[in-house]
Amino acid sequence: MLLAETLLWAPILIRIVVPNQATRFLDSTSAWMTKNNRVLMTVVVLGLYFLFAGDARLLA
C-alpha cells in the first residue's frame, strides 16, 4: 500500500518542490515508461502471479 501511495504522490510532490524542472523530468519518465511498457507490464504480471502463488501455498 505504501508503494502505491508513493507512486501516486511522488509526481505531485516533484511538481510542487521543483516546478521548473518537474516538467522535463516527468516528461522523460513518461516517455521511458511508454517505451518500456511491455517489459514493465510483464514484470508487474509476473510479480502478482508469484505473490498470489506464494500466498496460496502459505495459506494451504
N, CA, C and O atoms as a Maestro MAE file, in Angstrom:
{
 s_m_m2io_version
 :::
 2.0.0
}

f_m_ct {
 s_m_title
 :::
 protein
 m_atom[240] {
  # First column is atom index #
  i_m_mmod_type
  r_m_x_coord
  r_m_y_coord
  r_m_z_coord
  i_m_residue_number
  s_m_chain_name
  s_m_pdb_residue_name
  s_m_pdb_atom_name
  i_m_atomic_number
  :::
  1 25 0.825 -1.193 0.000 1 A "MET " " N  " 7
  2 3 0.000 0.000 0.000 1 A "MET " " CA " 6
  3 2 0.872 1.261 0.000 1 A "MET " " C  " 6
  4 15 0.576 2.239 -0.687 1 A "MET " " O  " 8
  5 25 1.936 1.213 0.776 2 A "LEU " " N  " 7
  6 3 2.824 2.371 0.848 2 A "LEU " " CA " 6
  7 2 3.462 2.659 -0.508 2 A "LEU " " C  " 6
  8 15 3.597 3.818 -0.900 2 A "LEU " " O  " 8
  9 25 3.854 1.609 -1.222 3 A "LEU " " N  " 7
  10 3 4.458 1.801 -2.540 3 A "LEU " " CA " 6
  11 2 3.470 2.439 -3.507 3 A "LEU " " C  " 6
  12 15 3.838 3.323 -4.281 3 A "LEU " " O  " 8
  13 25 2.234 1.999 -3.468 4 A "ALA " " N  " 7
  14 3 1.209 2.572 -4.343 4 A "ALA " " CA " 6
  15 2 0.996 4.050 -4.032 4 A "ALA " " C  " 6
  16 15 0.856 4.866 -4.943 4 A "ALA " " O  " 8
  17 25 0.973 4.387 -2.765 5 A "GLU " " N  " 7
  18 3 0.798 5.792 -2.388 5 A "GLU " " CA " 6
  19 2 2.010 6.623 -2.786 5 A "GLU " " C  " 6
  20 15 1.865 7.769 -3.211 5 A "GLU " " O  " 8
  21 25 3.197 6.057 -2.653 6 A "THR " " N  " 7
  22 3 4.410 6.768 -3.044 6 A "THR " " CA " 6
  23 2 4.395 7.062 -4.539 6 A "THR " " C  " 6
  24 15 4.743 8.163 -4.968 6 A "THR " " O  " 8
  25 25 3.985 6.062 -5.334 7 A "LEU " " N  " 7
  26 3 3.925 6.270 -6.782 7 A "LEU " " CA " 6
  27 2 2.876 7.301 -7.164 7 A "LEU " " C  " 6
  28 15 2.988 7.950 -8.204 7 A "LEU " " O  " 8
  29 25 1.871 7.452 -6.335 8 A "LEU " " N  " 7
  30 3 0.839 8.453 -6.593 8 A "LEU " " CA " 6
  31 2 1.318 9.850 -6.201 8 A "LEU " " C  " 6
  32 15 1.144 10.804 -6.960 8 A "LEU " " O  " 8
  33 25 1.914 9.968 -5.030 9 A "TRP " " N  " 7
  34 3 2.290 11.281 -4.505 9 A "TRP " " CA " 6
  35 2 3.606 11.826 -5.050 9 A "TRP " " C  " 6
  36 15 3.806 13.040 -5.051 9 A "TRP " " O  " 8
  37 25 4.506 10.965 -5.511 10 A "ALA " " N  " 7
  38 3 5.819 11.423 -5.976 10 A "ALA " " CA " 6
  39 2 5.730 12.469 -7.091 10 A "ALA " " C  " 6
  40 15 6.375 13.511 -6.972 10 A "ALA " " O  " 8
  41 25 4.969 12.250 -8.162 11 A "PRO " " N  " 7
  42 3 4.896 13.285 -9.206 11 A "PRO " " CA " 6
  43 2 4.289 14.596 -8.709 11 A "PRO " " C  " 6
  44 15 4.686 15.675 -9.148 11 A "PRO " " O  " 8
  45 25 3.333 14.498 -7.800 12 A "ILE " " N  " 7
  46 3 2.708 15.711 -7.260 12 A "ILE " " CA " 6
  47 2 3.721 16.498 -6.442 12 A "ILE " " C  " 6
  48 15 3.826 17.716 -6.580 12 A "ILE " " O  " 8
  49 25 4.469 15.802 -5.588 13 A "LEU " " N  " 7
  50 3 5.472 16.480 -4.764 13 A "LEU " " CA " 6
  51 2 6.599 17.057 -5.614 13 A "LEU " " C  " 6
  52 15 7.094 18.149 -5.333 13 A "LEU " " O  " 8
  53 25 7.002 16.335 -6.642 14 A "ILE " " N  " 7
  54 3 8.040 16.859 -7.535 14 A "ILE " " CA " 6
  55 2 7.554 18.136 -8.201 14 A "ILE " " C  " 6
  56 15 8.308 19.102 -8.322 14 A "ILE " " O  " 8
  57 25 6.308 18.146 -8.630 15 A "ARG " " N  " 7
  58 3 5.736 19.329 -9.281 15 A "ARG " " CA " 6
  59 2 5.691 20.516 -8.316 15 A "ARG " " C  " 6
  60 15 5.886 21.657 -8.736 15 A "ARG " " O  " 8
  61 25 5.437 20.260 -7.029 16 A "ILE " " N  " 7
  62 3 5.359 21.329 -6.031 16 A "ILE " " CA " 6
  63 2 6.746 21.825 -5.638 16 A "ILE " " C  " 6
  64 15 6.969 23.032 -5.539 16 A "ILE " " O  " 8
  65 25 7.689 20.891 -5.412 17 A "VAL " " N  " 7
  66 3 9.011 21.253 -4.897 17 A "VAL " " CA " 6
  67 2 9.869 21.929 -5.963 17 A "VAL " " C  " 6
  68 15 10.465 22.974 -5.701 17 A "VAL " " O  " 8
  69 25 9.939 21.358 -7.141 18 A "VAL " " N  " 7
  70 3 10.761 21.924 -8.219 18 A "VAL " " CA " 6
  71 2 9.925 22.055 -9.494 18 A "VAL " " C  " 6
  72 15 10.071 21.251 -10.415 18 A "VAL " " O  " 8
  73 25 9.062 23.050 -9.551 19 A "PRO " " N  " 7
  74 3 8.148 23.153 -10.701 19 A "PRO " " CA " 6
  75 2 8.852 23.371 -12.038 19 A "PRO " " C  " 6
  76 15 8.367 22.914 -13.072 19 A "PRO " " O  " 8
  77 25 9.985 24.061 -12.026 20 A "ASN " " N  " 7
  78 3 10.662 24.344 -13.295 20 A "ASN " " CA " 6
  79 2 11.256 23.087 -13.926 20 A "ASN " " C  " 6
  80 15 11.153 22.887 -15.136 20 A "ASN " " O  " 8
  81 25 11.874 22.247 -13.108 21 A "GLN " " N  " 7
  82 3 12.492 21.028 -13.621 21 A "GLN " " CA " 6
  83 2 11.508 19.867 -13.700 21 A "GLN " " C  " 6
  84 15 11.797 18.860 -14.348 21 A "GLN " " O  " 8
  85 25 10.367 19.988 -13.062 22 A "ALA " " N  " 7
  86 3 9.421 18.873 -12.977 22 A "ALA " " CA " 6
  87 2 8.890 18.466 -14.343 22 A "ALA " " C  " 6
  88 15 8.755 17.275 -14.628 22 A "ALA " " O  " 8
  89 25 8.593 19.426 -15.175 23 A "THR " " N  " 7
  90 3 8.019 19.106 -16.483 23 A "THR " " CA " 6
  91 2 8.972 18.247 -17.301 23 A "THR " " C  " 6
  92 15 8.563 17.240 -17.879 23 A "THR " " O  " 8
  93 25 10.226 18.636 -17.350 24 A "ARG " " N  " 7
  94 3 11.212 17.872 -18.123 24 A "ARG " " CA " 6
  95 2 11.395 16.472 -17.536 24 A "ARG " " C  " 6
  96 15 11.430 15.486 -18.273 24 A "ARG " " O  " 8
  97 25 11.513 16.388 -16.205 25 A "PHE " " N  " 7
  98 3 11.698 15.095 -15.543 25 A "PHE " " CA " 6
  99 2 10.495 14.179 -15.752 25 A "PHE " " C  " 6
  100 15 10.651 13.008 -16.098 25 A "PHE " " O  " 8
  101 25 9.302 14.717 -15.541 26 A "LEU " " N  " 7
  102 3 8.097 13.900 -15.681 26 A "LEU " " CA " 6
  103 2 7.851 13.497 -17.131 26 A "LEU " " C  " 6
  104 15 7.370 12.395 -17.393 26 A "LEU " " O  " 8
  105 25 8.176 14.376 -18.072 27 A "ASP " " N  " 7
  106 3 8.031 14.025 -19.487 27 A "ASP " " CA " 6
  107 2 8.997 12.908 -19.884 27 A "ASP " " C  " 6
  108 15 8.623 11.982 -20.605 27 A "ASP " " O  " 8
  109 25 10.249 13.003 -19.405 28 A "SER " " N  " 7
  110 3 11.210 11.949 -19.745 28 A "SER " " CA " 6
  111 2 10.843 10.633 -19.071 28 A "SER " " C  " 6
  112 15 11.029 9.566 -19.656 28 A "SER " " O  " 8
  113 25 10.326 10.695 -17.850 29 A "THR " " N  " 7
  114 3 9.875 9.480 -17.164 29 A "THR " " CA " 6
  115 2 8.695 8.859 -17.893 29 A "THR " " C  " 6
  116 15 8.630 7.640 -18.054 29 A "THR " " O  " 8
  117 25 7.776 9.684 -18.329 30 A "SER " " N  " 7
  118 3 6.620 9.189 -19.075 30 A "SER " " CA " 6
  119 2 7.050 8.552 -20.396 30 A "SER " " C  " 6
  120 15 6.534 7.502 -20.778 30 A "SER " " O  " 8
  121 25 7.983 9.179 -21.082 31 A "ALA " " N  " 7
  122 3 8.475 8.622 -22.348 31 A "ALA " " CA " 6
  123 2 9.165 7.283 -22.116 31 A "ALA " " C  " 6
  124 15 8.985 6.349 -22.899 31 A "ALA " " O  " 8
  125 25 9.955 7.181 -21.044 32 A "TRP " " N  " 7
  126 3 10.630 5.920 -20.726 32 A "TRP " " CA " 6
  127 2 9.619 4.828 -20.411 32 A "TRP " " C  " 6
  128 15 9.765 3.695 -20.870 32 A "TRP " " O  " 8
  129 25 8.596 5.160 -19.631 33 A "MET " " N  " 7
  130 3 7.578 4.168 -19.281 33 A "MET " " CA " 6
  131 2 6.781 3.738 -20.510 33 A "MET " " C  " 6
  132 15 6.417 2.568 -20.633 33 A "MET " " O  " 8
  133 25 6.512 4.664 -21.410 34 A "THR " " N  " 7
  134 3 5.806 4.326 -22.644 34 A "THR " " CA " 6
  135 2 6.655 3.408 -23.517 34 A "THR " " C  " 6
  136 15 6.150 2.441 -24.088 34 A "THR " " O  " 8
  137 25 7.944 3.714 -23.616 35 A "LYS " " N  " 7
  138 3 8.857 2.907 -24.420 35 A "LYS " " CA " 6
  139 2 9.000 1.499 -23.853 35 A "LYS " " C  " 6
  140 15 9.066 0.533 -24.613 35 A "LYS " " O  " 8
  141 25 9.047 1.371 -22.539 36 A "ASN " " N  " 7
  142 3 9.273 0.083 -21.885 36 A "ASN " " CA " 6
  143 2 8.002 -0.518 -21.300 36 A "ASN " " C  " 6
  144 15 8.064 -1.301 -20.352 36 A "ASN " " O  " 8
  145 25 6.866 -0.161 -21.852 37 A "ASN " " N  " 7
  146 3 5.579 -0.594 -21.316 37 A "ASN " " CA " 6
  147 2 5.446 -2.113 -21.266 37 A "ASN " " C  " 6
  148 15 4.987 -2.658 -20.262 37 A "ASN " " O  " 8
  149 25 5.838 -2.796 -22.324 38 A "ARG " " N  " 7
  150 3 5.684 -4.255 -22.378 38 A "ARG " " CA " 6
  151 2 6.509 -4.935 -21.282 38 A "ARG " " C  " 6
  152 15 6.019 -5.848 -20.616 38 A "ARG " " O  " 8
  153 25 7.738 -4.503 -21.094 39 A "VAL " " N  " 7
  154 3 8.589 -5.094 -20.058 39 A "VAL " " CA " 6
  155 2 8.029 -4.789 -18.675 39 A "VAL " " C  " 6
  156 15 7.988 -5.670 -17.815 39 A "VAL " " O  " 8
  157 25 7.600 -3.561 -18.455 40 A "LEU " " N  " 7
  158 3 7.044 -3.190 -17.155 40 A "LEU " " CA " 6
  159 2 5.794 -3.999 -16.833 40 A "LEU " " C  " 6
  160 15 5.637 -4.468 -15.706 40 A "LEU " " O  " 8
  161 25 4.912 -4.166 -17.799 41 A "MET " " N  " 7
  162 3 3.691 -4.940 -17.558 41 A "MET " " CA " 6
  163 2 4.005 -6.411 -17.312 41 A "MET " " C  " 6
  164 15 3.348 -7.059 -16.498 41 A "MET " " O  " 8
  165 25 5.009 -6.941 -18.013 42 A "THR " " N  " 7
  166 3 5.412 -8.327 -17.781 42 A "THR " " CA " 6
  167 2 5.918 -8.505 -16.358 42 A "THR " " C  " 6
  168 15 5.571 -9.479 -15.690 42 A "THR " " O  " 8
  169 25 6.728 -7.579 -15.898 43 A "VAL " " N  " 7
  170 3 7.247 -7.648 -14.530 43 A "VAL " " CA " 6
  171 2 6.113 -7.541 -13.518 43 A "VAL " " C  " 6
  172 15 6.103 -8.275 -12.529 43 A "VAL " " O  " 8
  173 25 5.169 -6.650 -13.743 44 A "VAL " " N  " 7
  174 3 4.036 -6.489 -12.821 44 A "VAL " " CA " 6
  175 2 3.189 -7.757 -12.783 44 A "VAL " " C  " 6
  176 15 2.830 -8.232 -11.706 44 A "VAL " " O  " 8
  177 25 2.867 -8.308 -13.957 45 A "VAL " " N  " 7
  178 3 2.029 -9.514 -14.006 45 A "VAL " " CA " 6
  179 2 2.739 -10.692 -13.348 45 A "VAL " " C  " 6
  180 15 2.130 -11.414 -12.558 45 A "VAL " " O  " 8
  181 25 4.011 -10.897 -13.659 46 A "LEU " " N  " 7
  182 3 4.745 -11.996 -13.026 46 A "LEU " " CA " 6
  183 2 4.879 -11.787 -11.522 46 A "LEU " " C  " 6
  184 15 4.766 -12.737 -10.747 46 A "LEU " " O  " 8
  185 25 5.117 -10.558 -11.116 47 A "GLY " " N  " 7
  186 3 5.202 -10.265 -9.686 47 A "GLY " " CA " 6
  187 2 3.909 -10.577 -8.965 47 A "GLY " " C  " 6
  188 15 3.926 -11.155 -7.879 47 A "GLY " " O  " 8
  189 25 2.784 -10.198 -9.559 48 A "LEU " " N  " 7
  190 3 1.489 -10.513 -8.951 48 A "LEU " " CA " 6
  191 2 1.239 -12.014 -8.925 48 A "LEU " " C  " 6
  192 15 0.714 -12.543 -7.945 48 A "LEU " " O  " 8
  193 25 1.614 -12.703 -10.003 49 A "TYR " " N  " 7
  194 3 1.447 -14.158 -10.035 49 A "TYR " " CA " 6
  195 2 2.232 -14.819 -8.902 49 A "TYR " " C  " 6
  196 15 1.691 -15.643 -8.165 49 A "TYR " " O  " 8
  197 25 3.505 -14.456 -8.767 50 A "PHE " " N  " 7
  198 3 4.327 -15.059 -7.718 50 A "PHE " " CA " 6
  199 2 3.832 -14.678 -6.330 50 A "PHE " " C  " 6
  200 15 3.905 -15.488 -5.406 50 A "PHE " " O  " 8
  201 25 3.337 -13.476 -6.173 51 A "LEU " " N  " 7
  202 3 2.788 -13.052 -4.886 51 A "LEU " " CA " 6
  203 2 1.589 -13.908 -4.504 51 A "LEU " " C  " 6
  204 15 1.523 -14.431 -3.392 51 A "LEU " " O  " 8
  205 25 0.637 -14.050 -5.428 52 A "PHE " " N  " 7
  206 3 -0.567 -14.828 -5.127 52 A "PHE " " CA " 6
  207 2 -0.267 -16.319 -5.014 52 A "PHE " " C  " 6
  208 15 -0.874 -17.009 -4.194 52 A "PHE " " O  " 8
  209 25 0.659 -16.824 -5.825 53 A "ALA " " N  " 7
  210 3 1.030 -18.240 -5.725 53 A "ALA " " CA " 6
  211 2 1.692 -18.519 -4.377 53 A "ALA " " C  " 6
  212 15 1.421 -19.540 -3.746 53 A "ALA " " O  " 8
  213 25 2.548 -17.618 -3.947 54 A "GLY " " N  " 7
  214 3 3.182 -17.783 -2.642 54 A "GLY " " CA " 6
  215 2 2.188 -17.685 -1.506 54 A "GLY " " C  " 6
  216 15 2.251 -18.463 -0.554 54 A "GLY " " O  " 8
  217 25 1.272 -16.738 -1.597 55 A "ASP " " N  " 7
  218 3 0.235 -16.608 -0.565 55 A "ASP " " CA " 6
  219 2 -0.639 -17.852 -0.503 55 A "ASP " " C  " 6
  220 15 -0.992 -18.314 0.583 55 A "ASP " " O  " 8
  221 25 -0.989 -18.396 -1.663 56 A "ALA " " N  " 7
  222 3 -1.842 -19.589 -1.693 56 A "ALA " " CA " 6
  223 2 -1.140 -20.770 -1.035 56 A "ALA " " C  " 6
  224 15 -1.772 -21.556 -0.330 56 A "ALA " " O  " 8
  225 25 0.157 -20.896 -1.261 57 A "ARG " " N  " 7
  226 3 0.899 -22.002 -0.642 57 A "ARG " " CA " 6
  227 2 1.059 -21.794 0.853 57 A "ARG " " C  " 6
  228 15 1.038 -22.757 1.619 57 A "ARG " " O  " 8
  229 25 1.217 -20.556 1.274 58 A "LEU " " N  " 7
  230 3 1.330 -20.296 2.711 58 A "LEU " " CA " 6
  231 2 0.022 -20.574 3.436 58 A "LEU " " C  " 6
  232 15 0.024 -21.065 4.565 58 A "LEU " " O  " 8
  233 25 -1.083 -20.264 2.794 59 A "LEU " " N  " 7
  234 3 -2.387 -20.434 3.430 59 A "LEU " " CA " 6
  235 2 -2.932 -21.852 3.299 59 A "LEU " " C  " 6
  236 15 -3.900 -22.208 3.972 59 A "LEU " " O  " 8
  237 25 -2.315 -22.669 2.433 60 A "ALA " " N  " 7
  238 3 -2.816 -24.046 2.235 60 A "ALA " " CA " 6
  239 2 -2.382 -24.973 3.355 60 A "ALA " " C  " 6
  240 15 -2.718 -26.158 3.340 60 A "ALA " " O  " 8
  :::
 }
 m_bond[239] {
  # First column is bond index #
  i_m_from
  i_m_to
  i_m_order
  :::
  1 1 2 1
  2 2 3 1
  3 3 4 2
  4 3 5 1
  5 5 6 1
  6 6 7 1
  7 7 8 2
  8 7 9 1
  9 9 10 1
  10 10 11 1
  11 11 12 2
  12 11 13 1
  13 13 14 1
  14 14 15 1
  15 15 16 2
  16 15 17 1
  17 17 18 1
  18 18 19 1
  19 19 20 2
  20 19 21 1
  21 21 22 1
  22 22 23 1
  23 23 24 2
  24 23 25 1
  25 25 26 1
  26 26 27 1
  27 27 28 2
  28 27 29 1
  29 29 30 1
  30 30 31 1
  31 31 32 2
  32 31 33 1
  33 33 34 1
  34 34 35 1
  35 35 36 2
  36 35 37 1
  37 37 38 1
  38 38 39 1
  39 39 40 2
  40 39 41 1
  41 41 42 1
  42 42 43 1
  43 43 44 2
  44 43 45 1
  45 45 46 1
  46 46 47 1
  47 47 48 2
  48 47 49 1
  49 49 50 1
  50 50 51 1
  51 51 52 2
  52 51 53 1
  53 53 54 1
  54 54 55 1
  55 55 56 2
  56 55 57 1
  57 57 58 1
  58 58 59 1
  59 59 60 2
  60 59 61 1
  61 61 62 1
  62 62 63 1
  63 63 64 2
  64 63 65 1
  65 65 66 1
  66 66 67 1
  67 67 68 2
  68 67 69 1
  69 69 70 1
  70 70 71 1
  71 71 72 2
  72 71 73 1
  73 73 74 1
  74 74 75 1
  75 75 76 2
  76 75 77 1
  77 77 78 1
  78 78 79 1
  79 79 80 2
  80 79 81 1
  81 81 82 1
  82 82 83 1
  83 83 84 2
  84 83 85 1
  85 85 86 1
  86 86 87 1
  87 87 88 2
  88 87 89 1
  89 89 90 1
  90 90 91 1
  91 91 92 2
  92 91 93 1
  93 93 94 1
  94 94 95 1
  95 95 96 2
  96 95 97 1
  97 97 98 1
  98 98 99 1
  99 99 100 2
  100 99 101 1
  101 101 102 1
  102 102 103 1
  103 103 104 2
  104 103 105 1
  105 105 106 1
  106 106 107 1
  107 107 108 2
  108 107 109 1
  109 109 110 1
  110 110 111 1
  111 111 112 2
  112 111 113 1
  113 113 114 1
  114 114 115 1
  115 115 116 2
  116 115 117 1
  117 117 118 1
  118 118 119 1
  119 119 120 2
  120 119 121 1
  121 121 122 1
  122 122 123 1
  123 123 124 2
  124 123 125 1
  125 125 126 1
  126 126 127 1
  127 127 128 2
  128 127 129 1
  129 129 130 1
  130 130 131 1
  131 131 132 2
  132 131 133 1
  133 133 134 1
  134 134 135 1
  135 135 136 2
  136 135 137 1
  137 137 138 1
  138 138 139 1
  139 139 140 2
  140 139 141 1
  141 141 142 1
  142 142 143 1
  143 143 144 2
  144 143 145 1
  145 145 146 1
  146 146 147 1
  147 147 148 2
  148 147 149 1
  149 149 150 1
  150 150 151 1
  151 151 152 2
  152 151 153 1
  153 153 154 1
  154 154 155 1
  155 155 156 2
  156 155 157 1
  157 157 158 1
  158 158 159 1
  159 159 160 2
  160 159 161 1
  161 161 162 1
  162 162 163 1
  163 163 164 2
  164 163 165 1
  165 165 166 1
  166 166 167 1
  167 167 168 2
  168 167 169 1
  169 169 170 1
  170 170 171 1
  171 171 172 2
  172 171 173 1
  173 173 174 1
  174 174 175 1
  175 175 176 2
  176 175 177 1
  177 177 178 1
  178 178 179 1
  179 179 180 2
  180 179 181 1
  181 181 182 1
  182 182 183 1
  183 183 184 2
  184 183 185 1
  185 185 186 1
  186 186 187 1
  187 187 188 2
  188 187 189 1
  189 189 190 1
  190 190 191 1
  191 191 192 2
  192 191 193 1
  193 193 194 1
  194 194 195 1
  195 195 196 2
  196 195 197 1
  197 197 198 1
  198 198 199 1
  199 199 200 2
  200 199 201 1
  201 201 202 1
  202 202 203 1
  203 203 204 2
  204 203 205 1
  205 205 206 1
  206 206 207 1
  207 207 208 2
  208 207 209 1
  209 209 210 1
  210 210 211 1
  211 211 212 2
  212 211 213 1
  213 213 214 1
  214 214 215 1
  215 215 216 2
  216 215 217 1
  217 217 218 1
  218 218 219 1
  219 219 220 2
  220 219 221 1
  221 221 222 1
  222 222 223 1
  223 223 224 2
  224 223 225 1
  225 225 226 1
  226 226 227 1
  227 227 228 2
  228 227 229 1
  229 229 230 1
  230 230 231 1
  231 231 232 2
  232 231 233 1
  233 233 234 1
  234 234 235 1
  235 235 236 2
  236 235 237 1
  237 237 238 1
  238 238 239 1
  239 239 240 2
  :::
 }
}
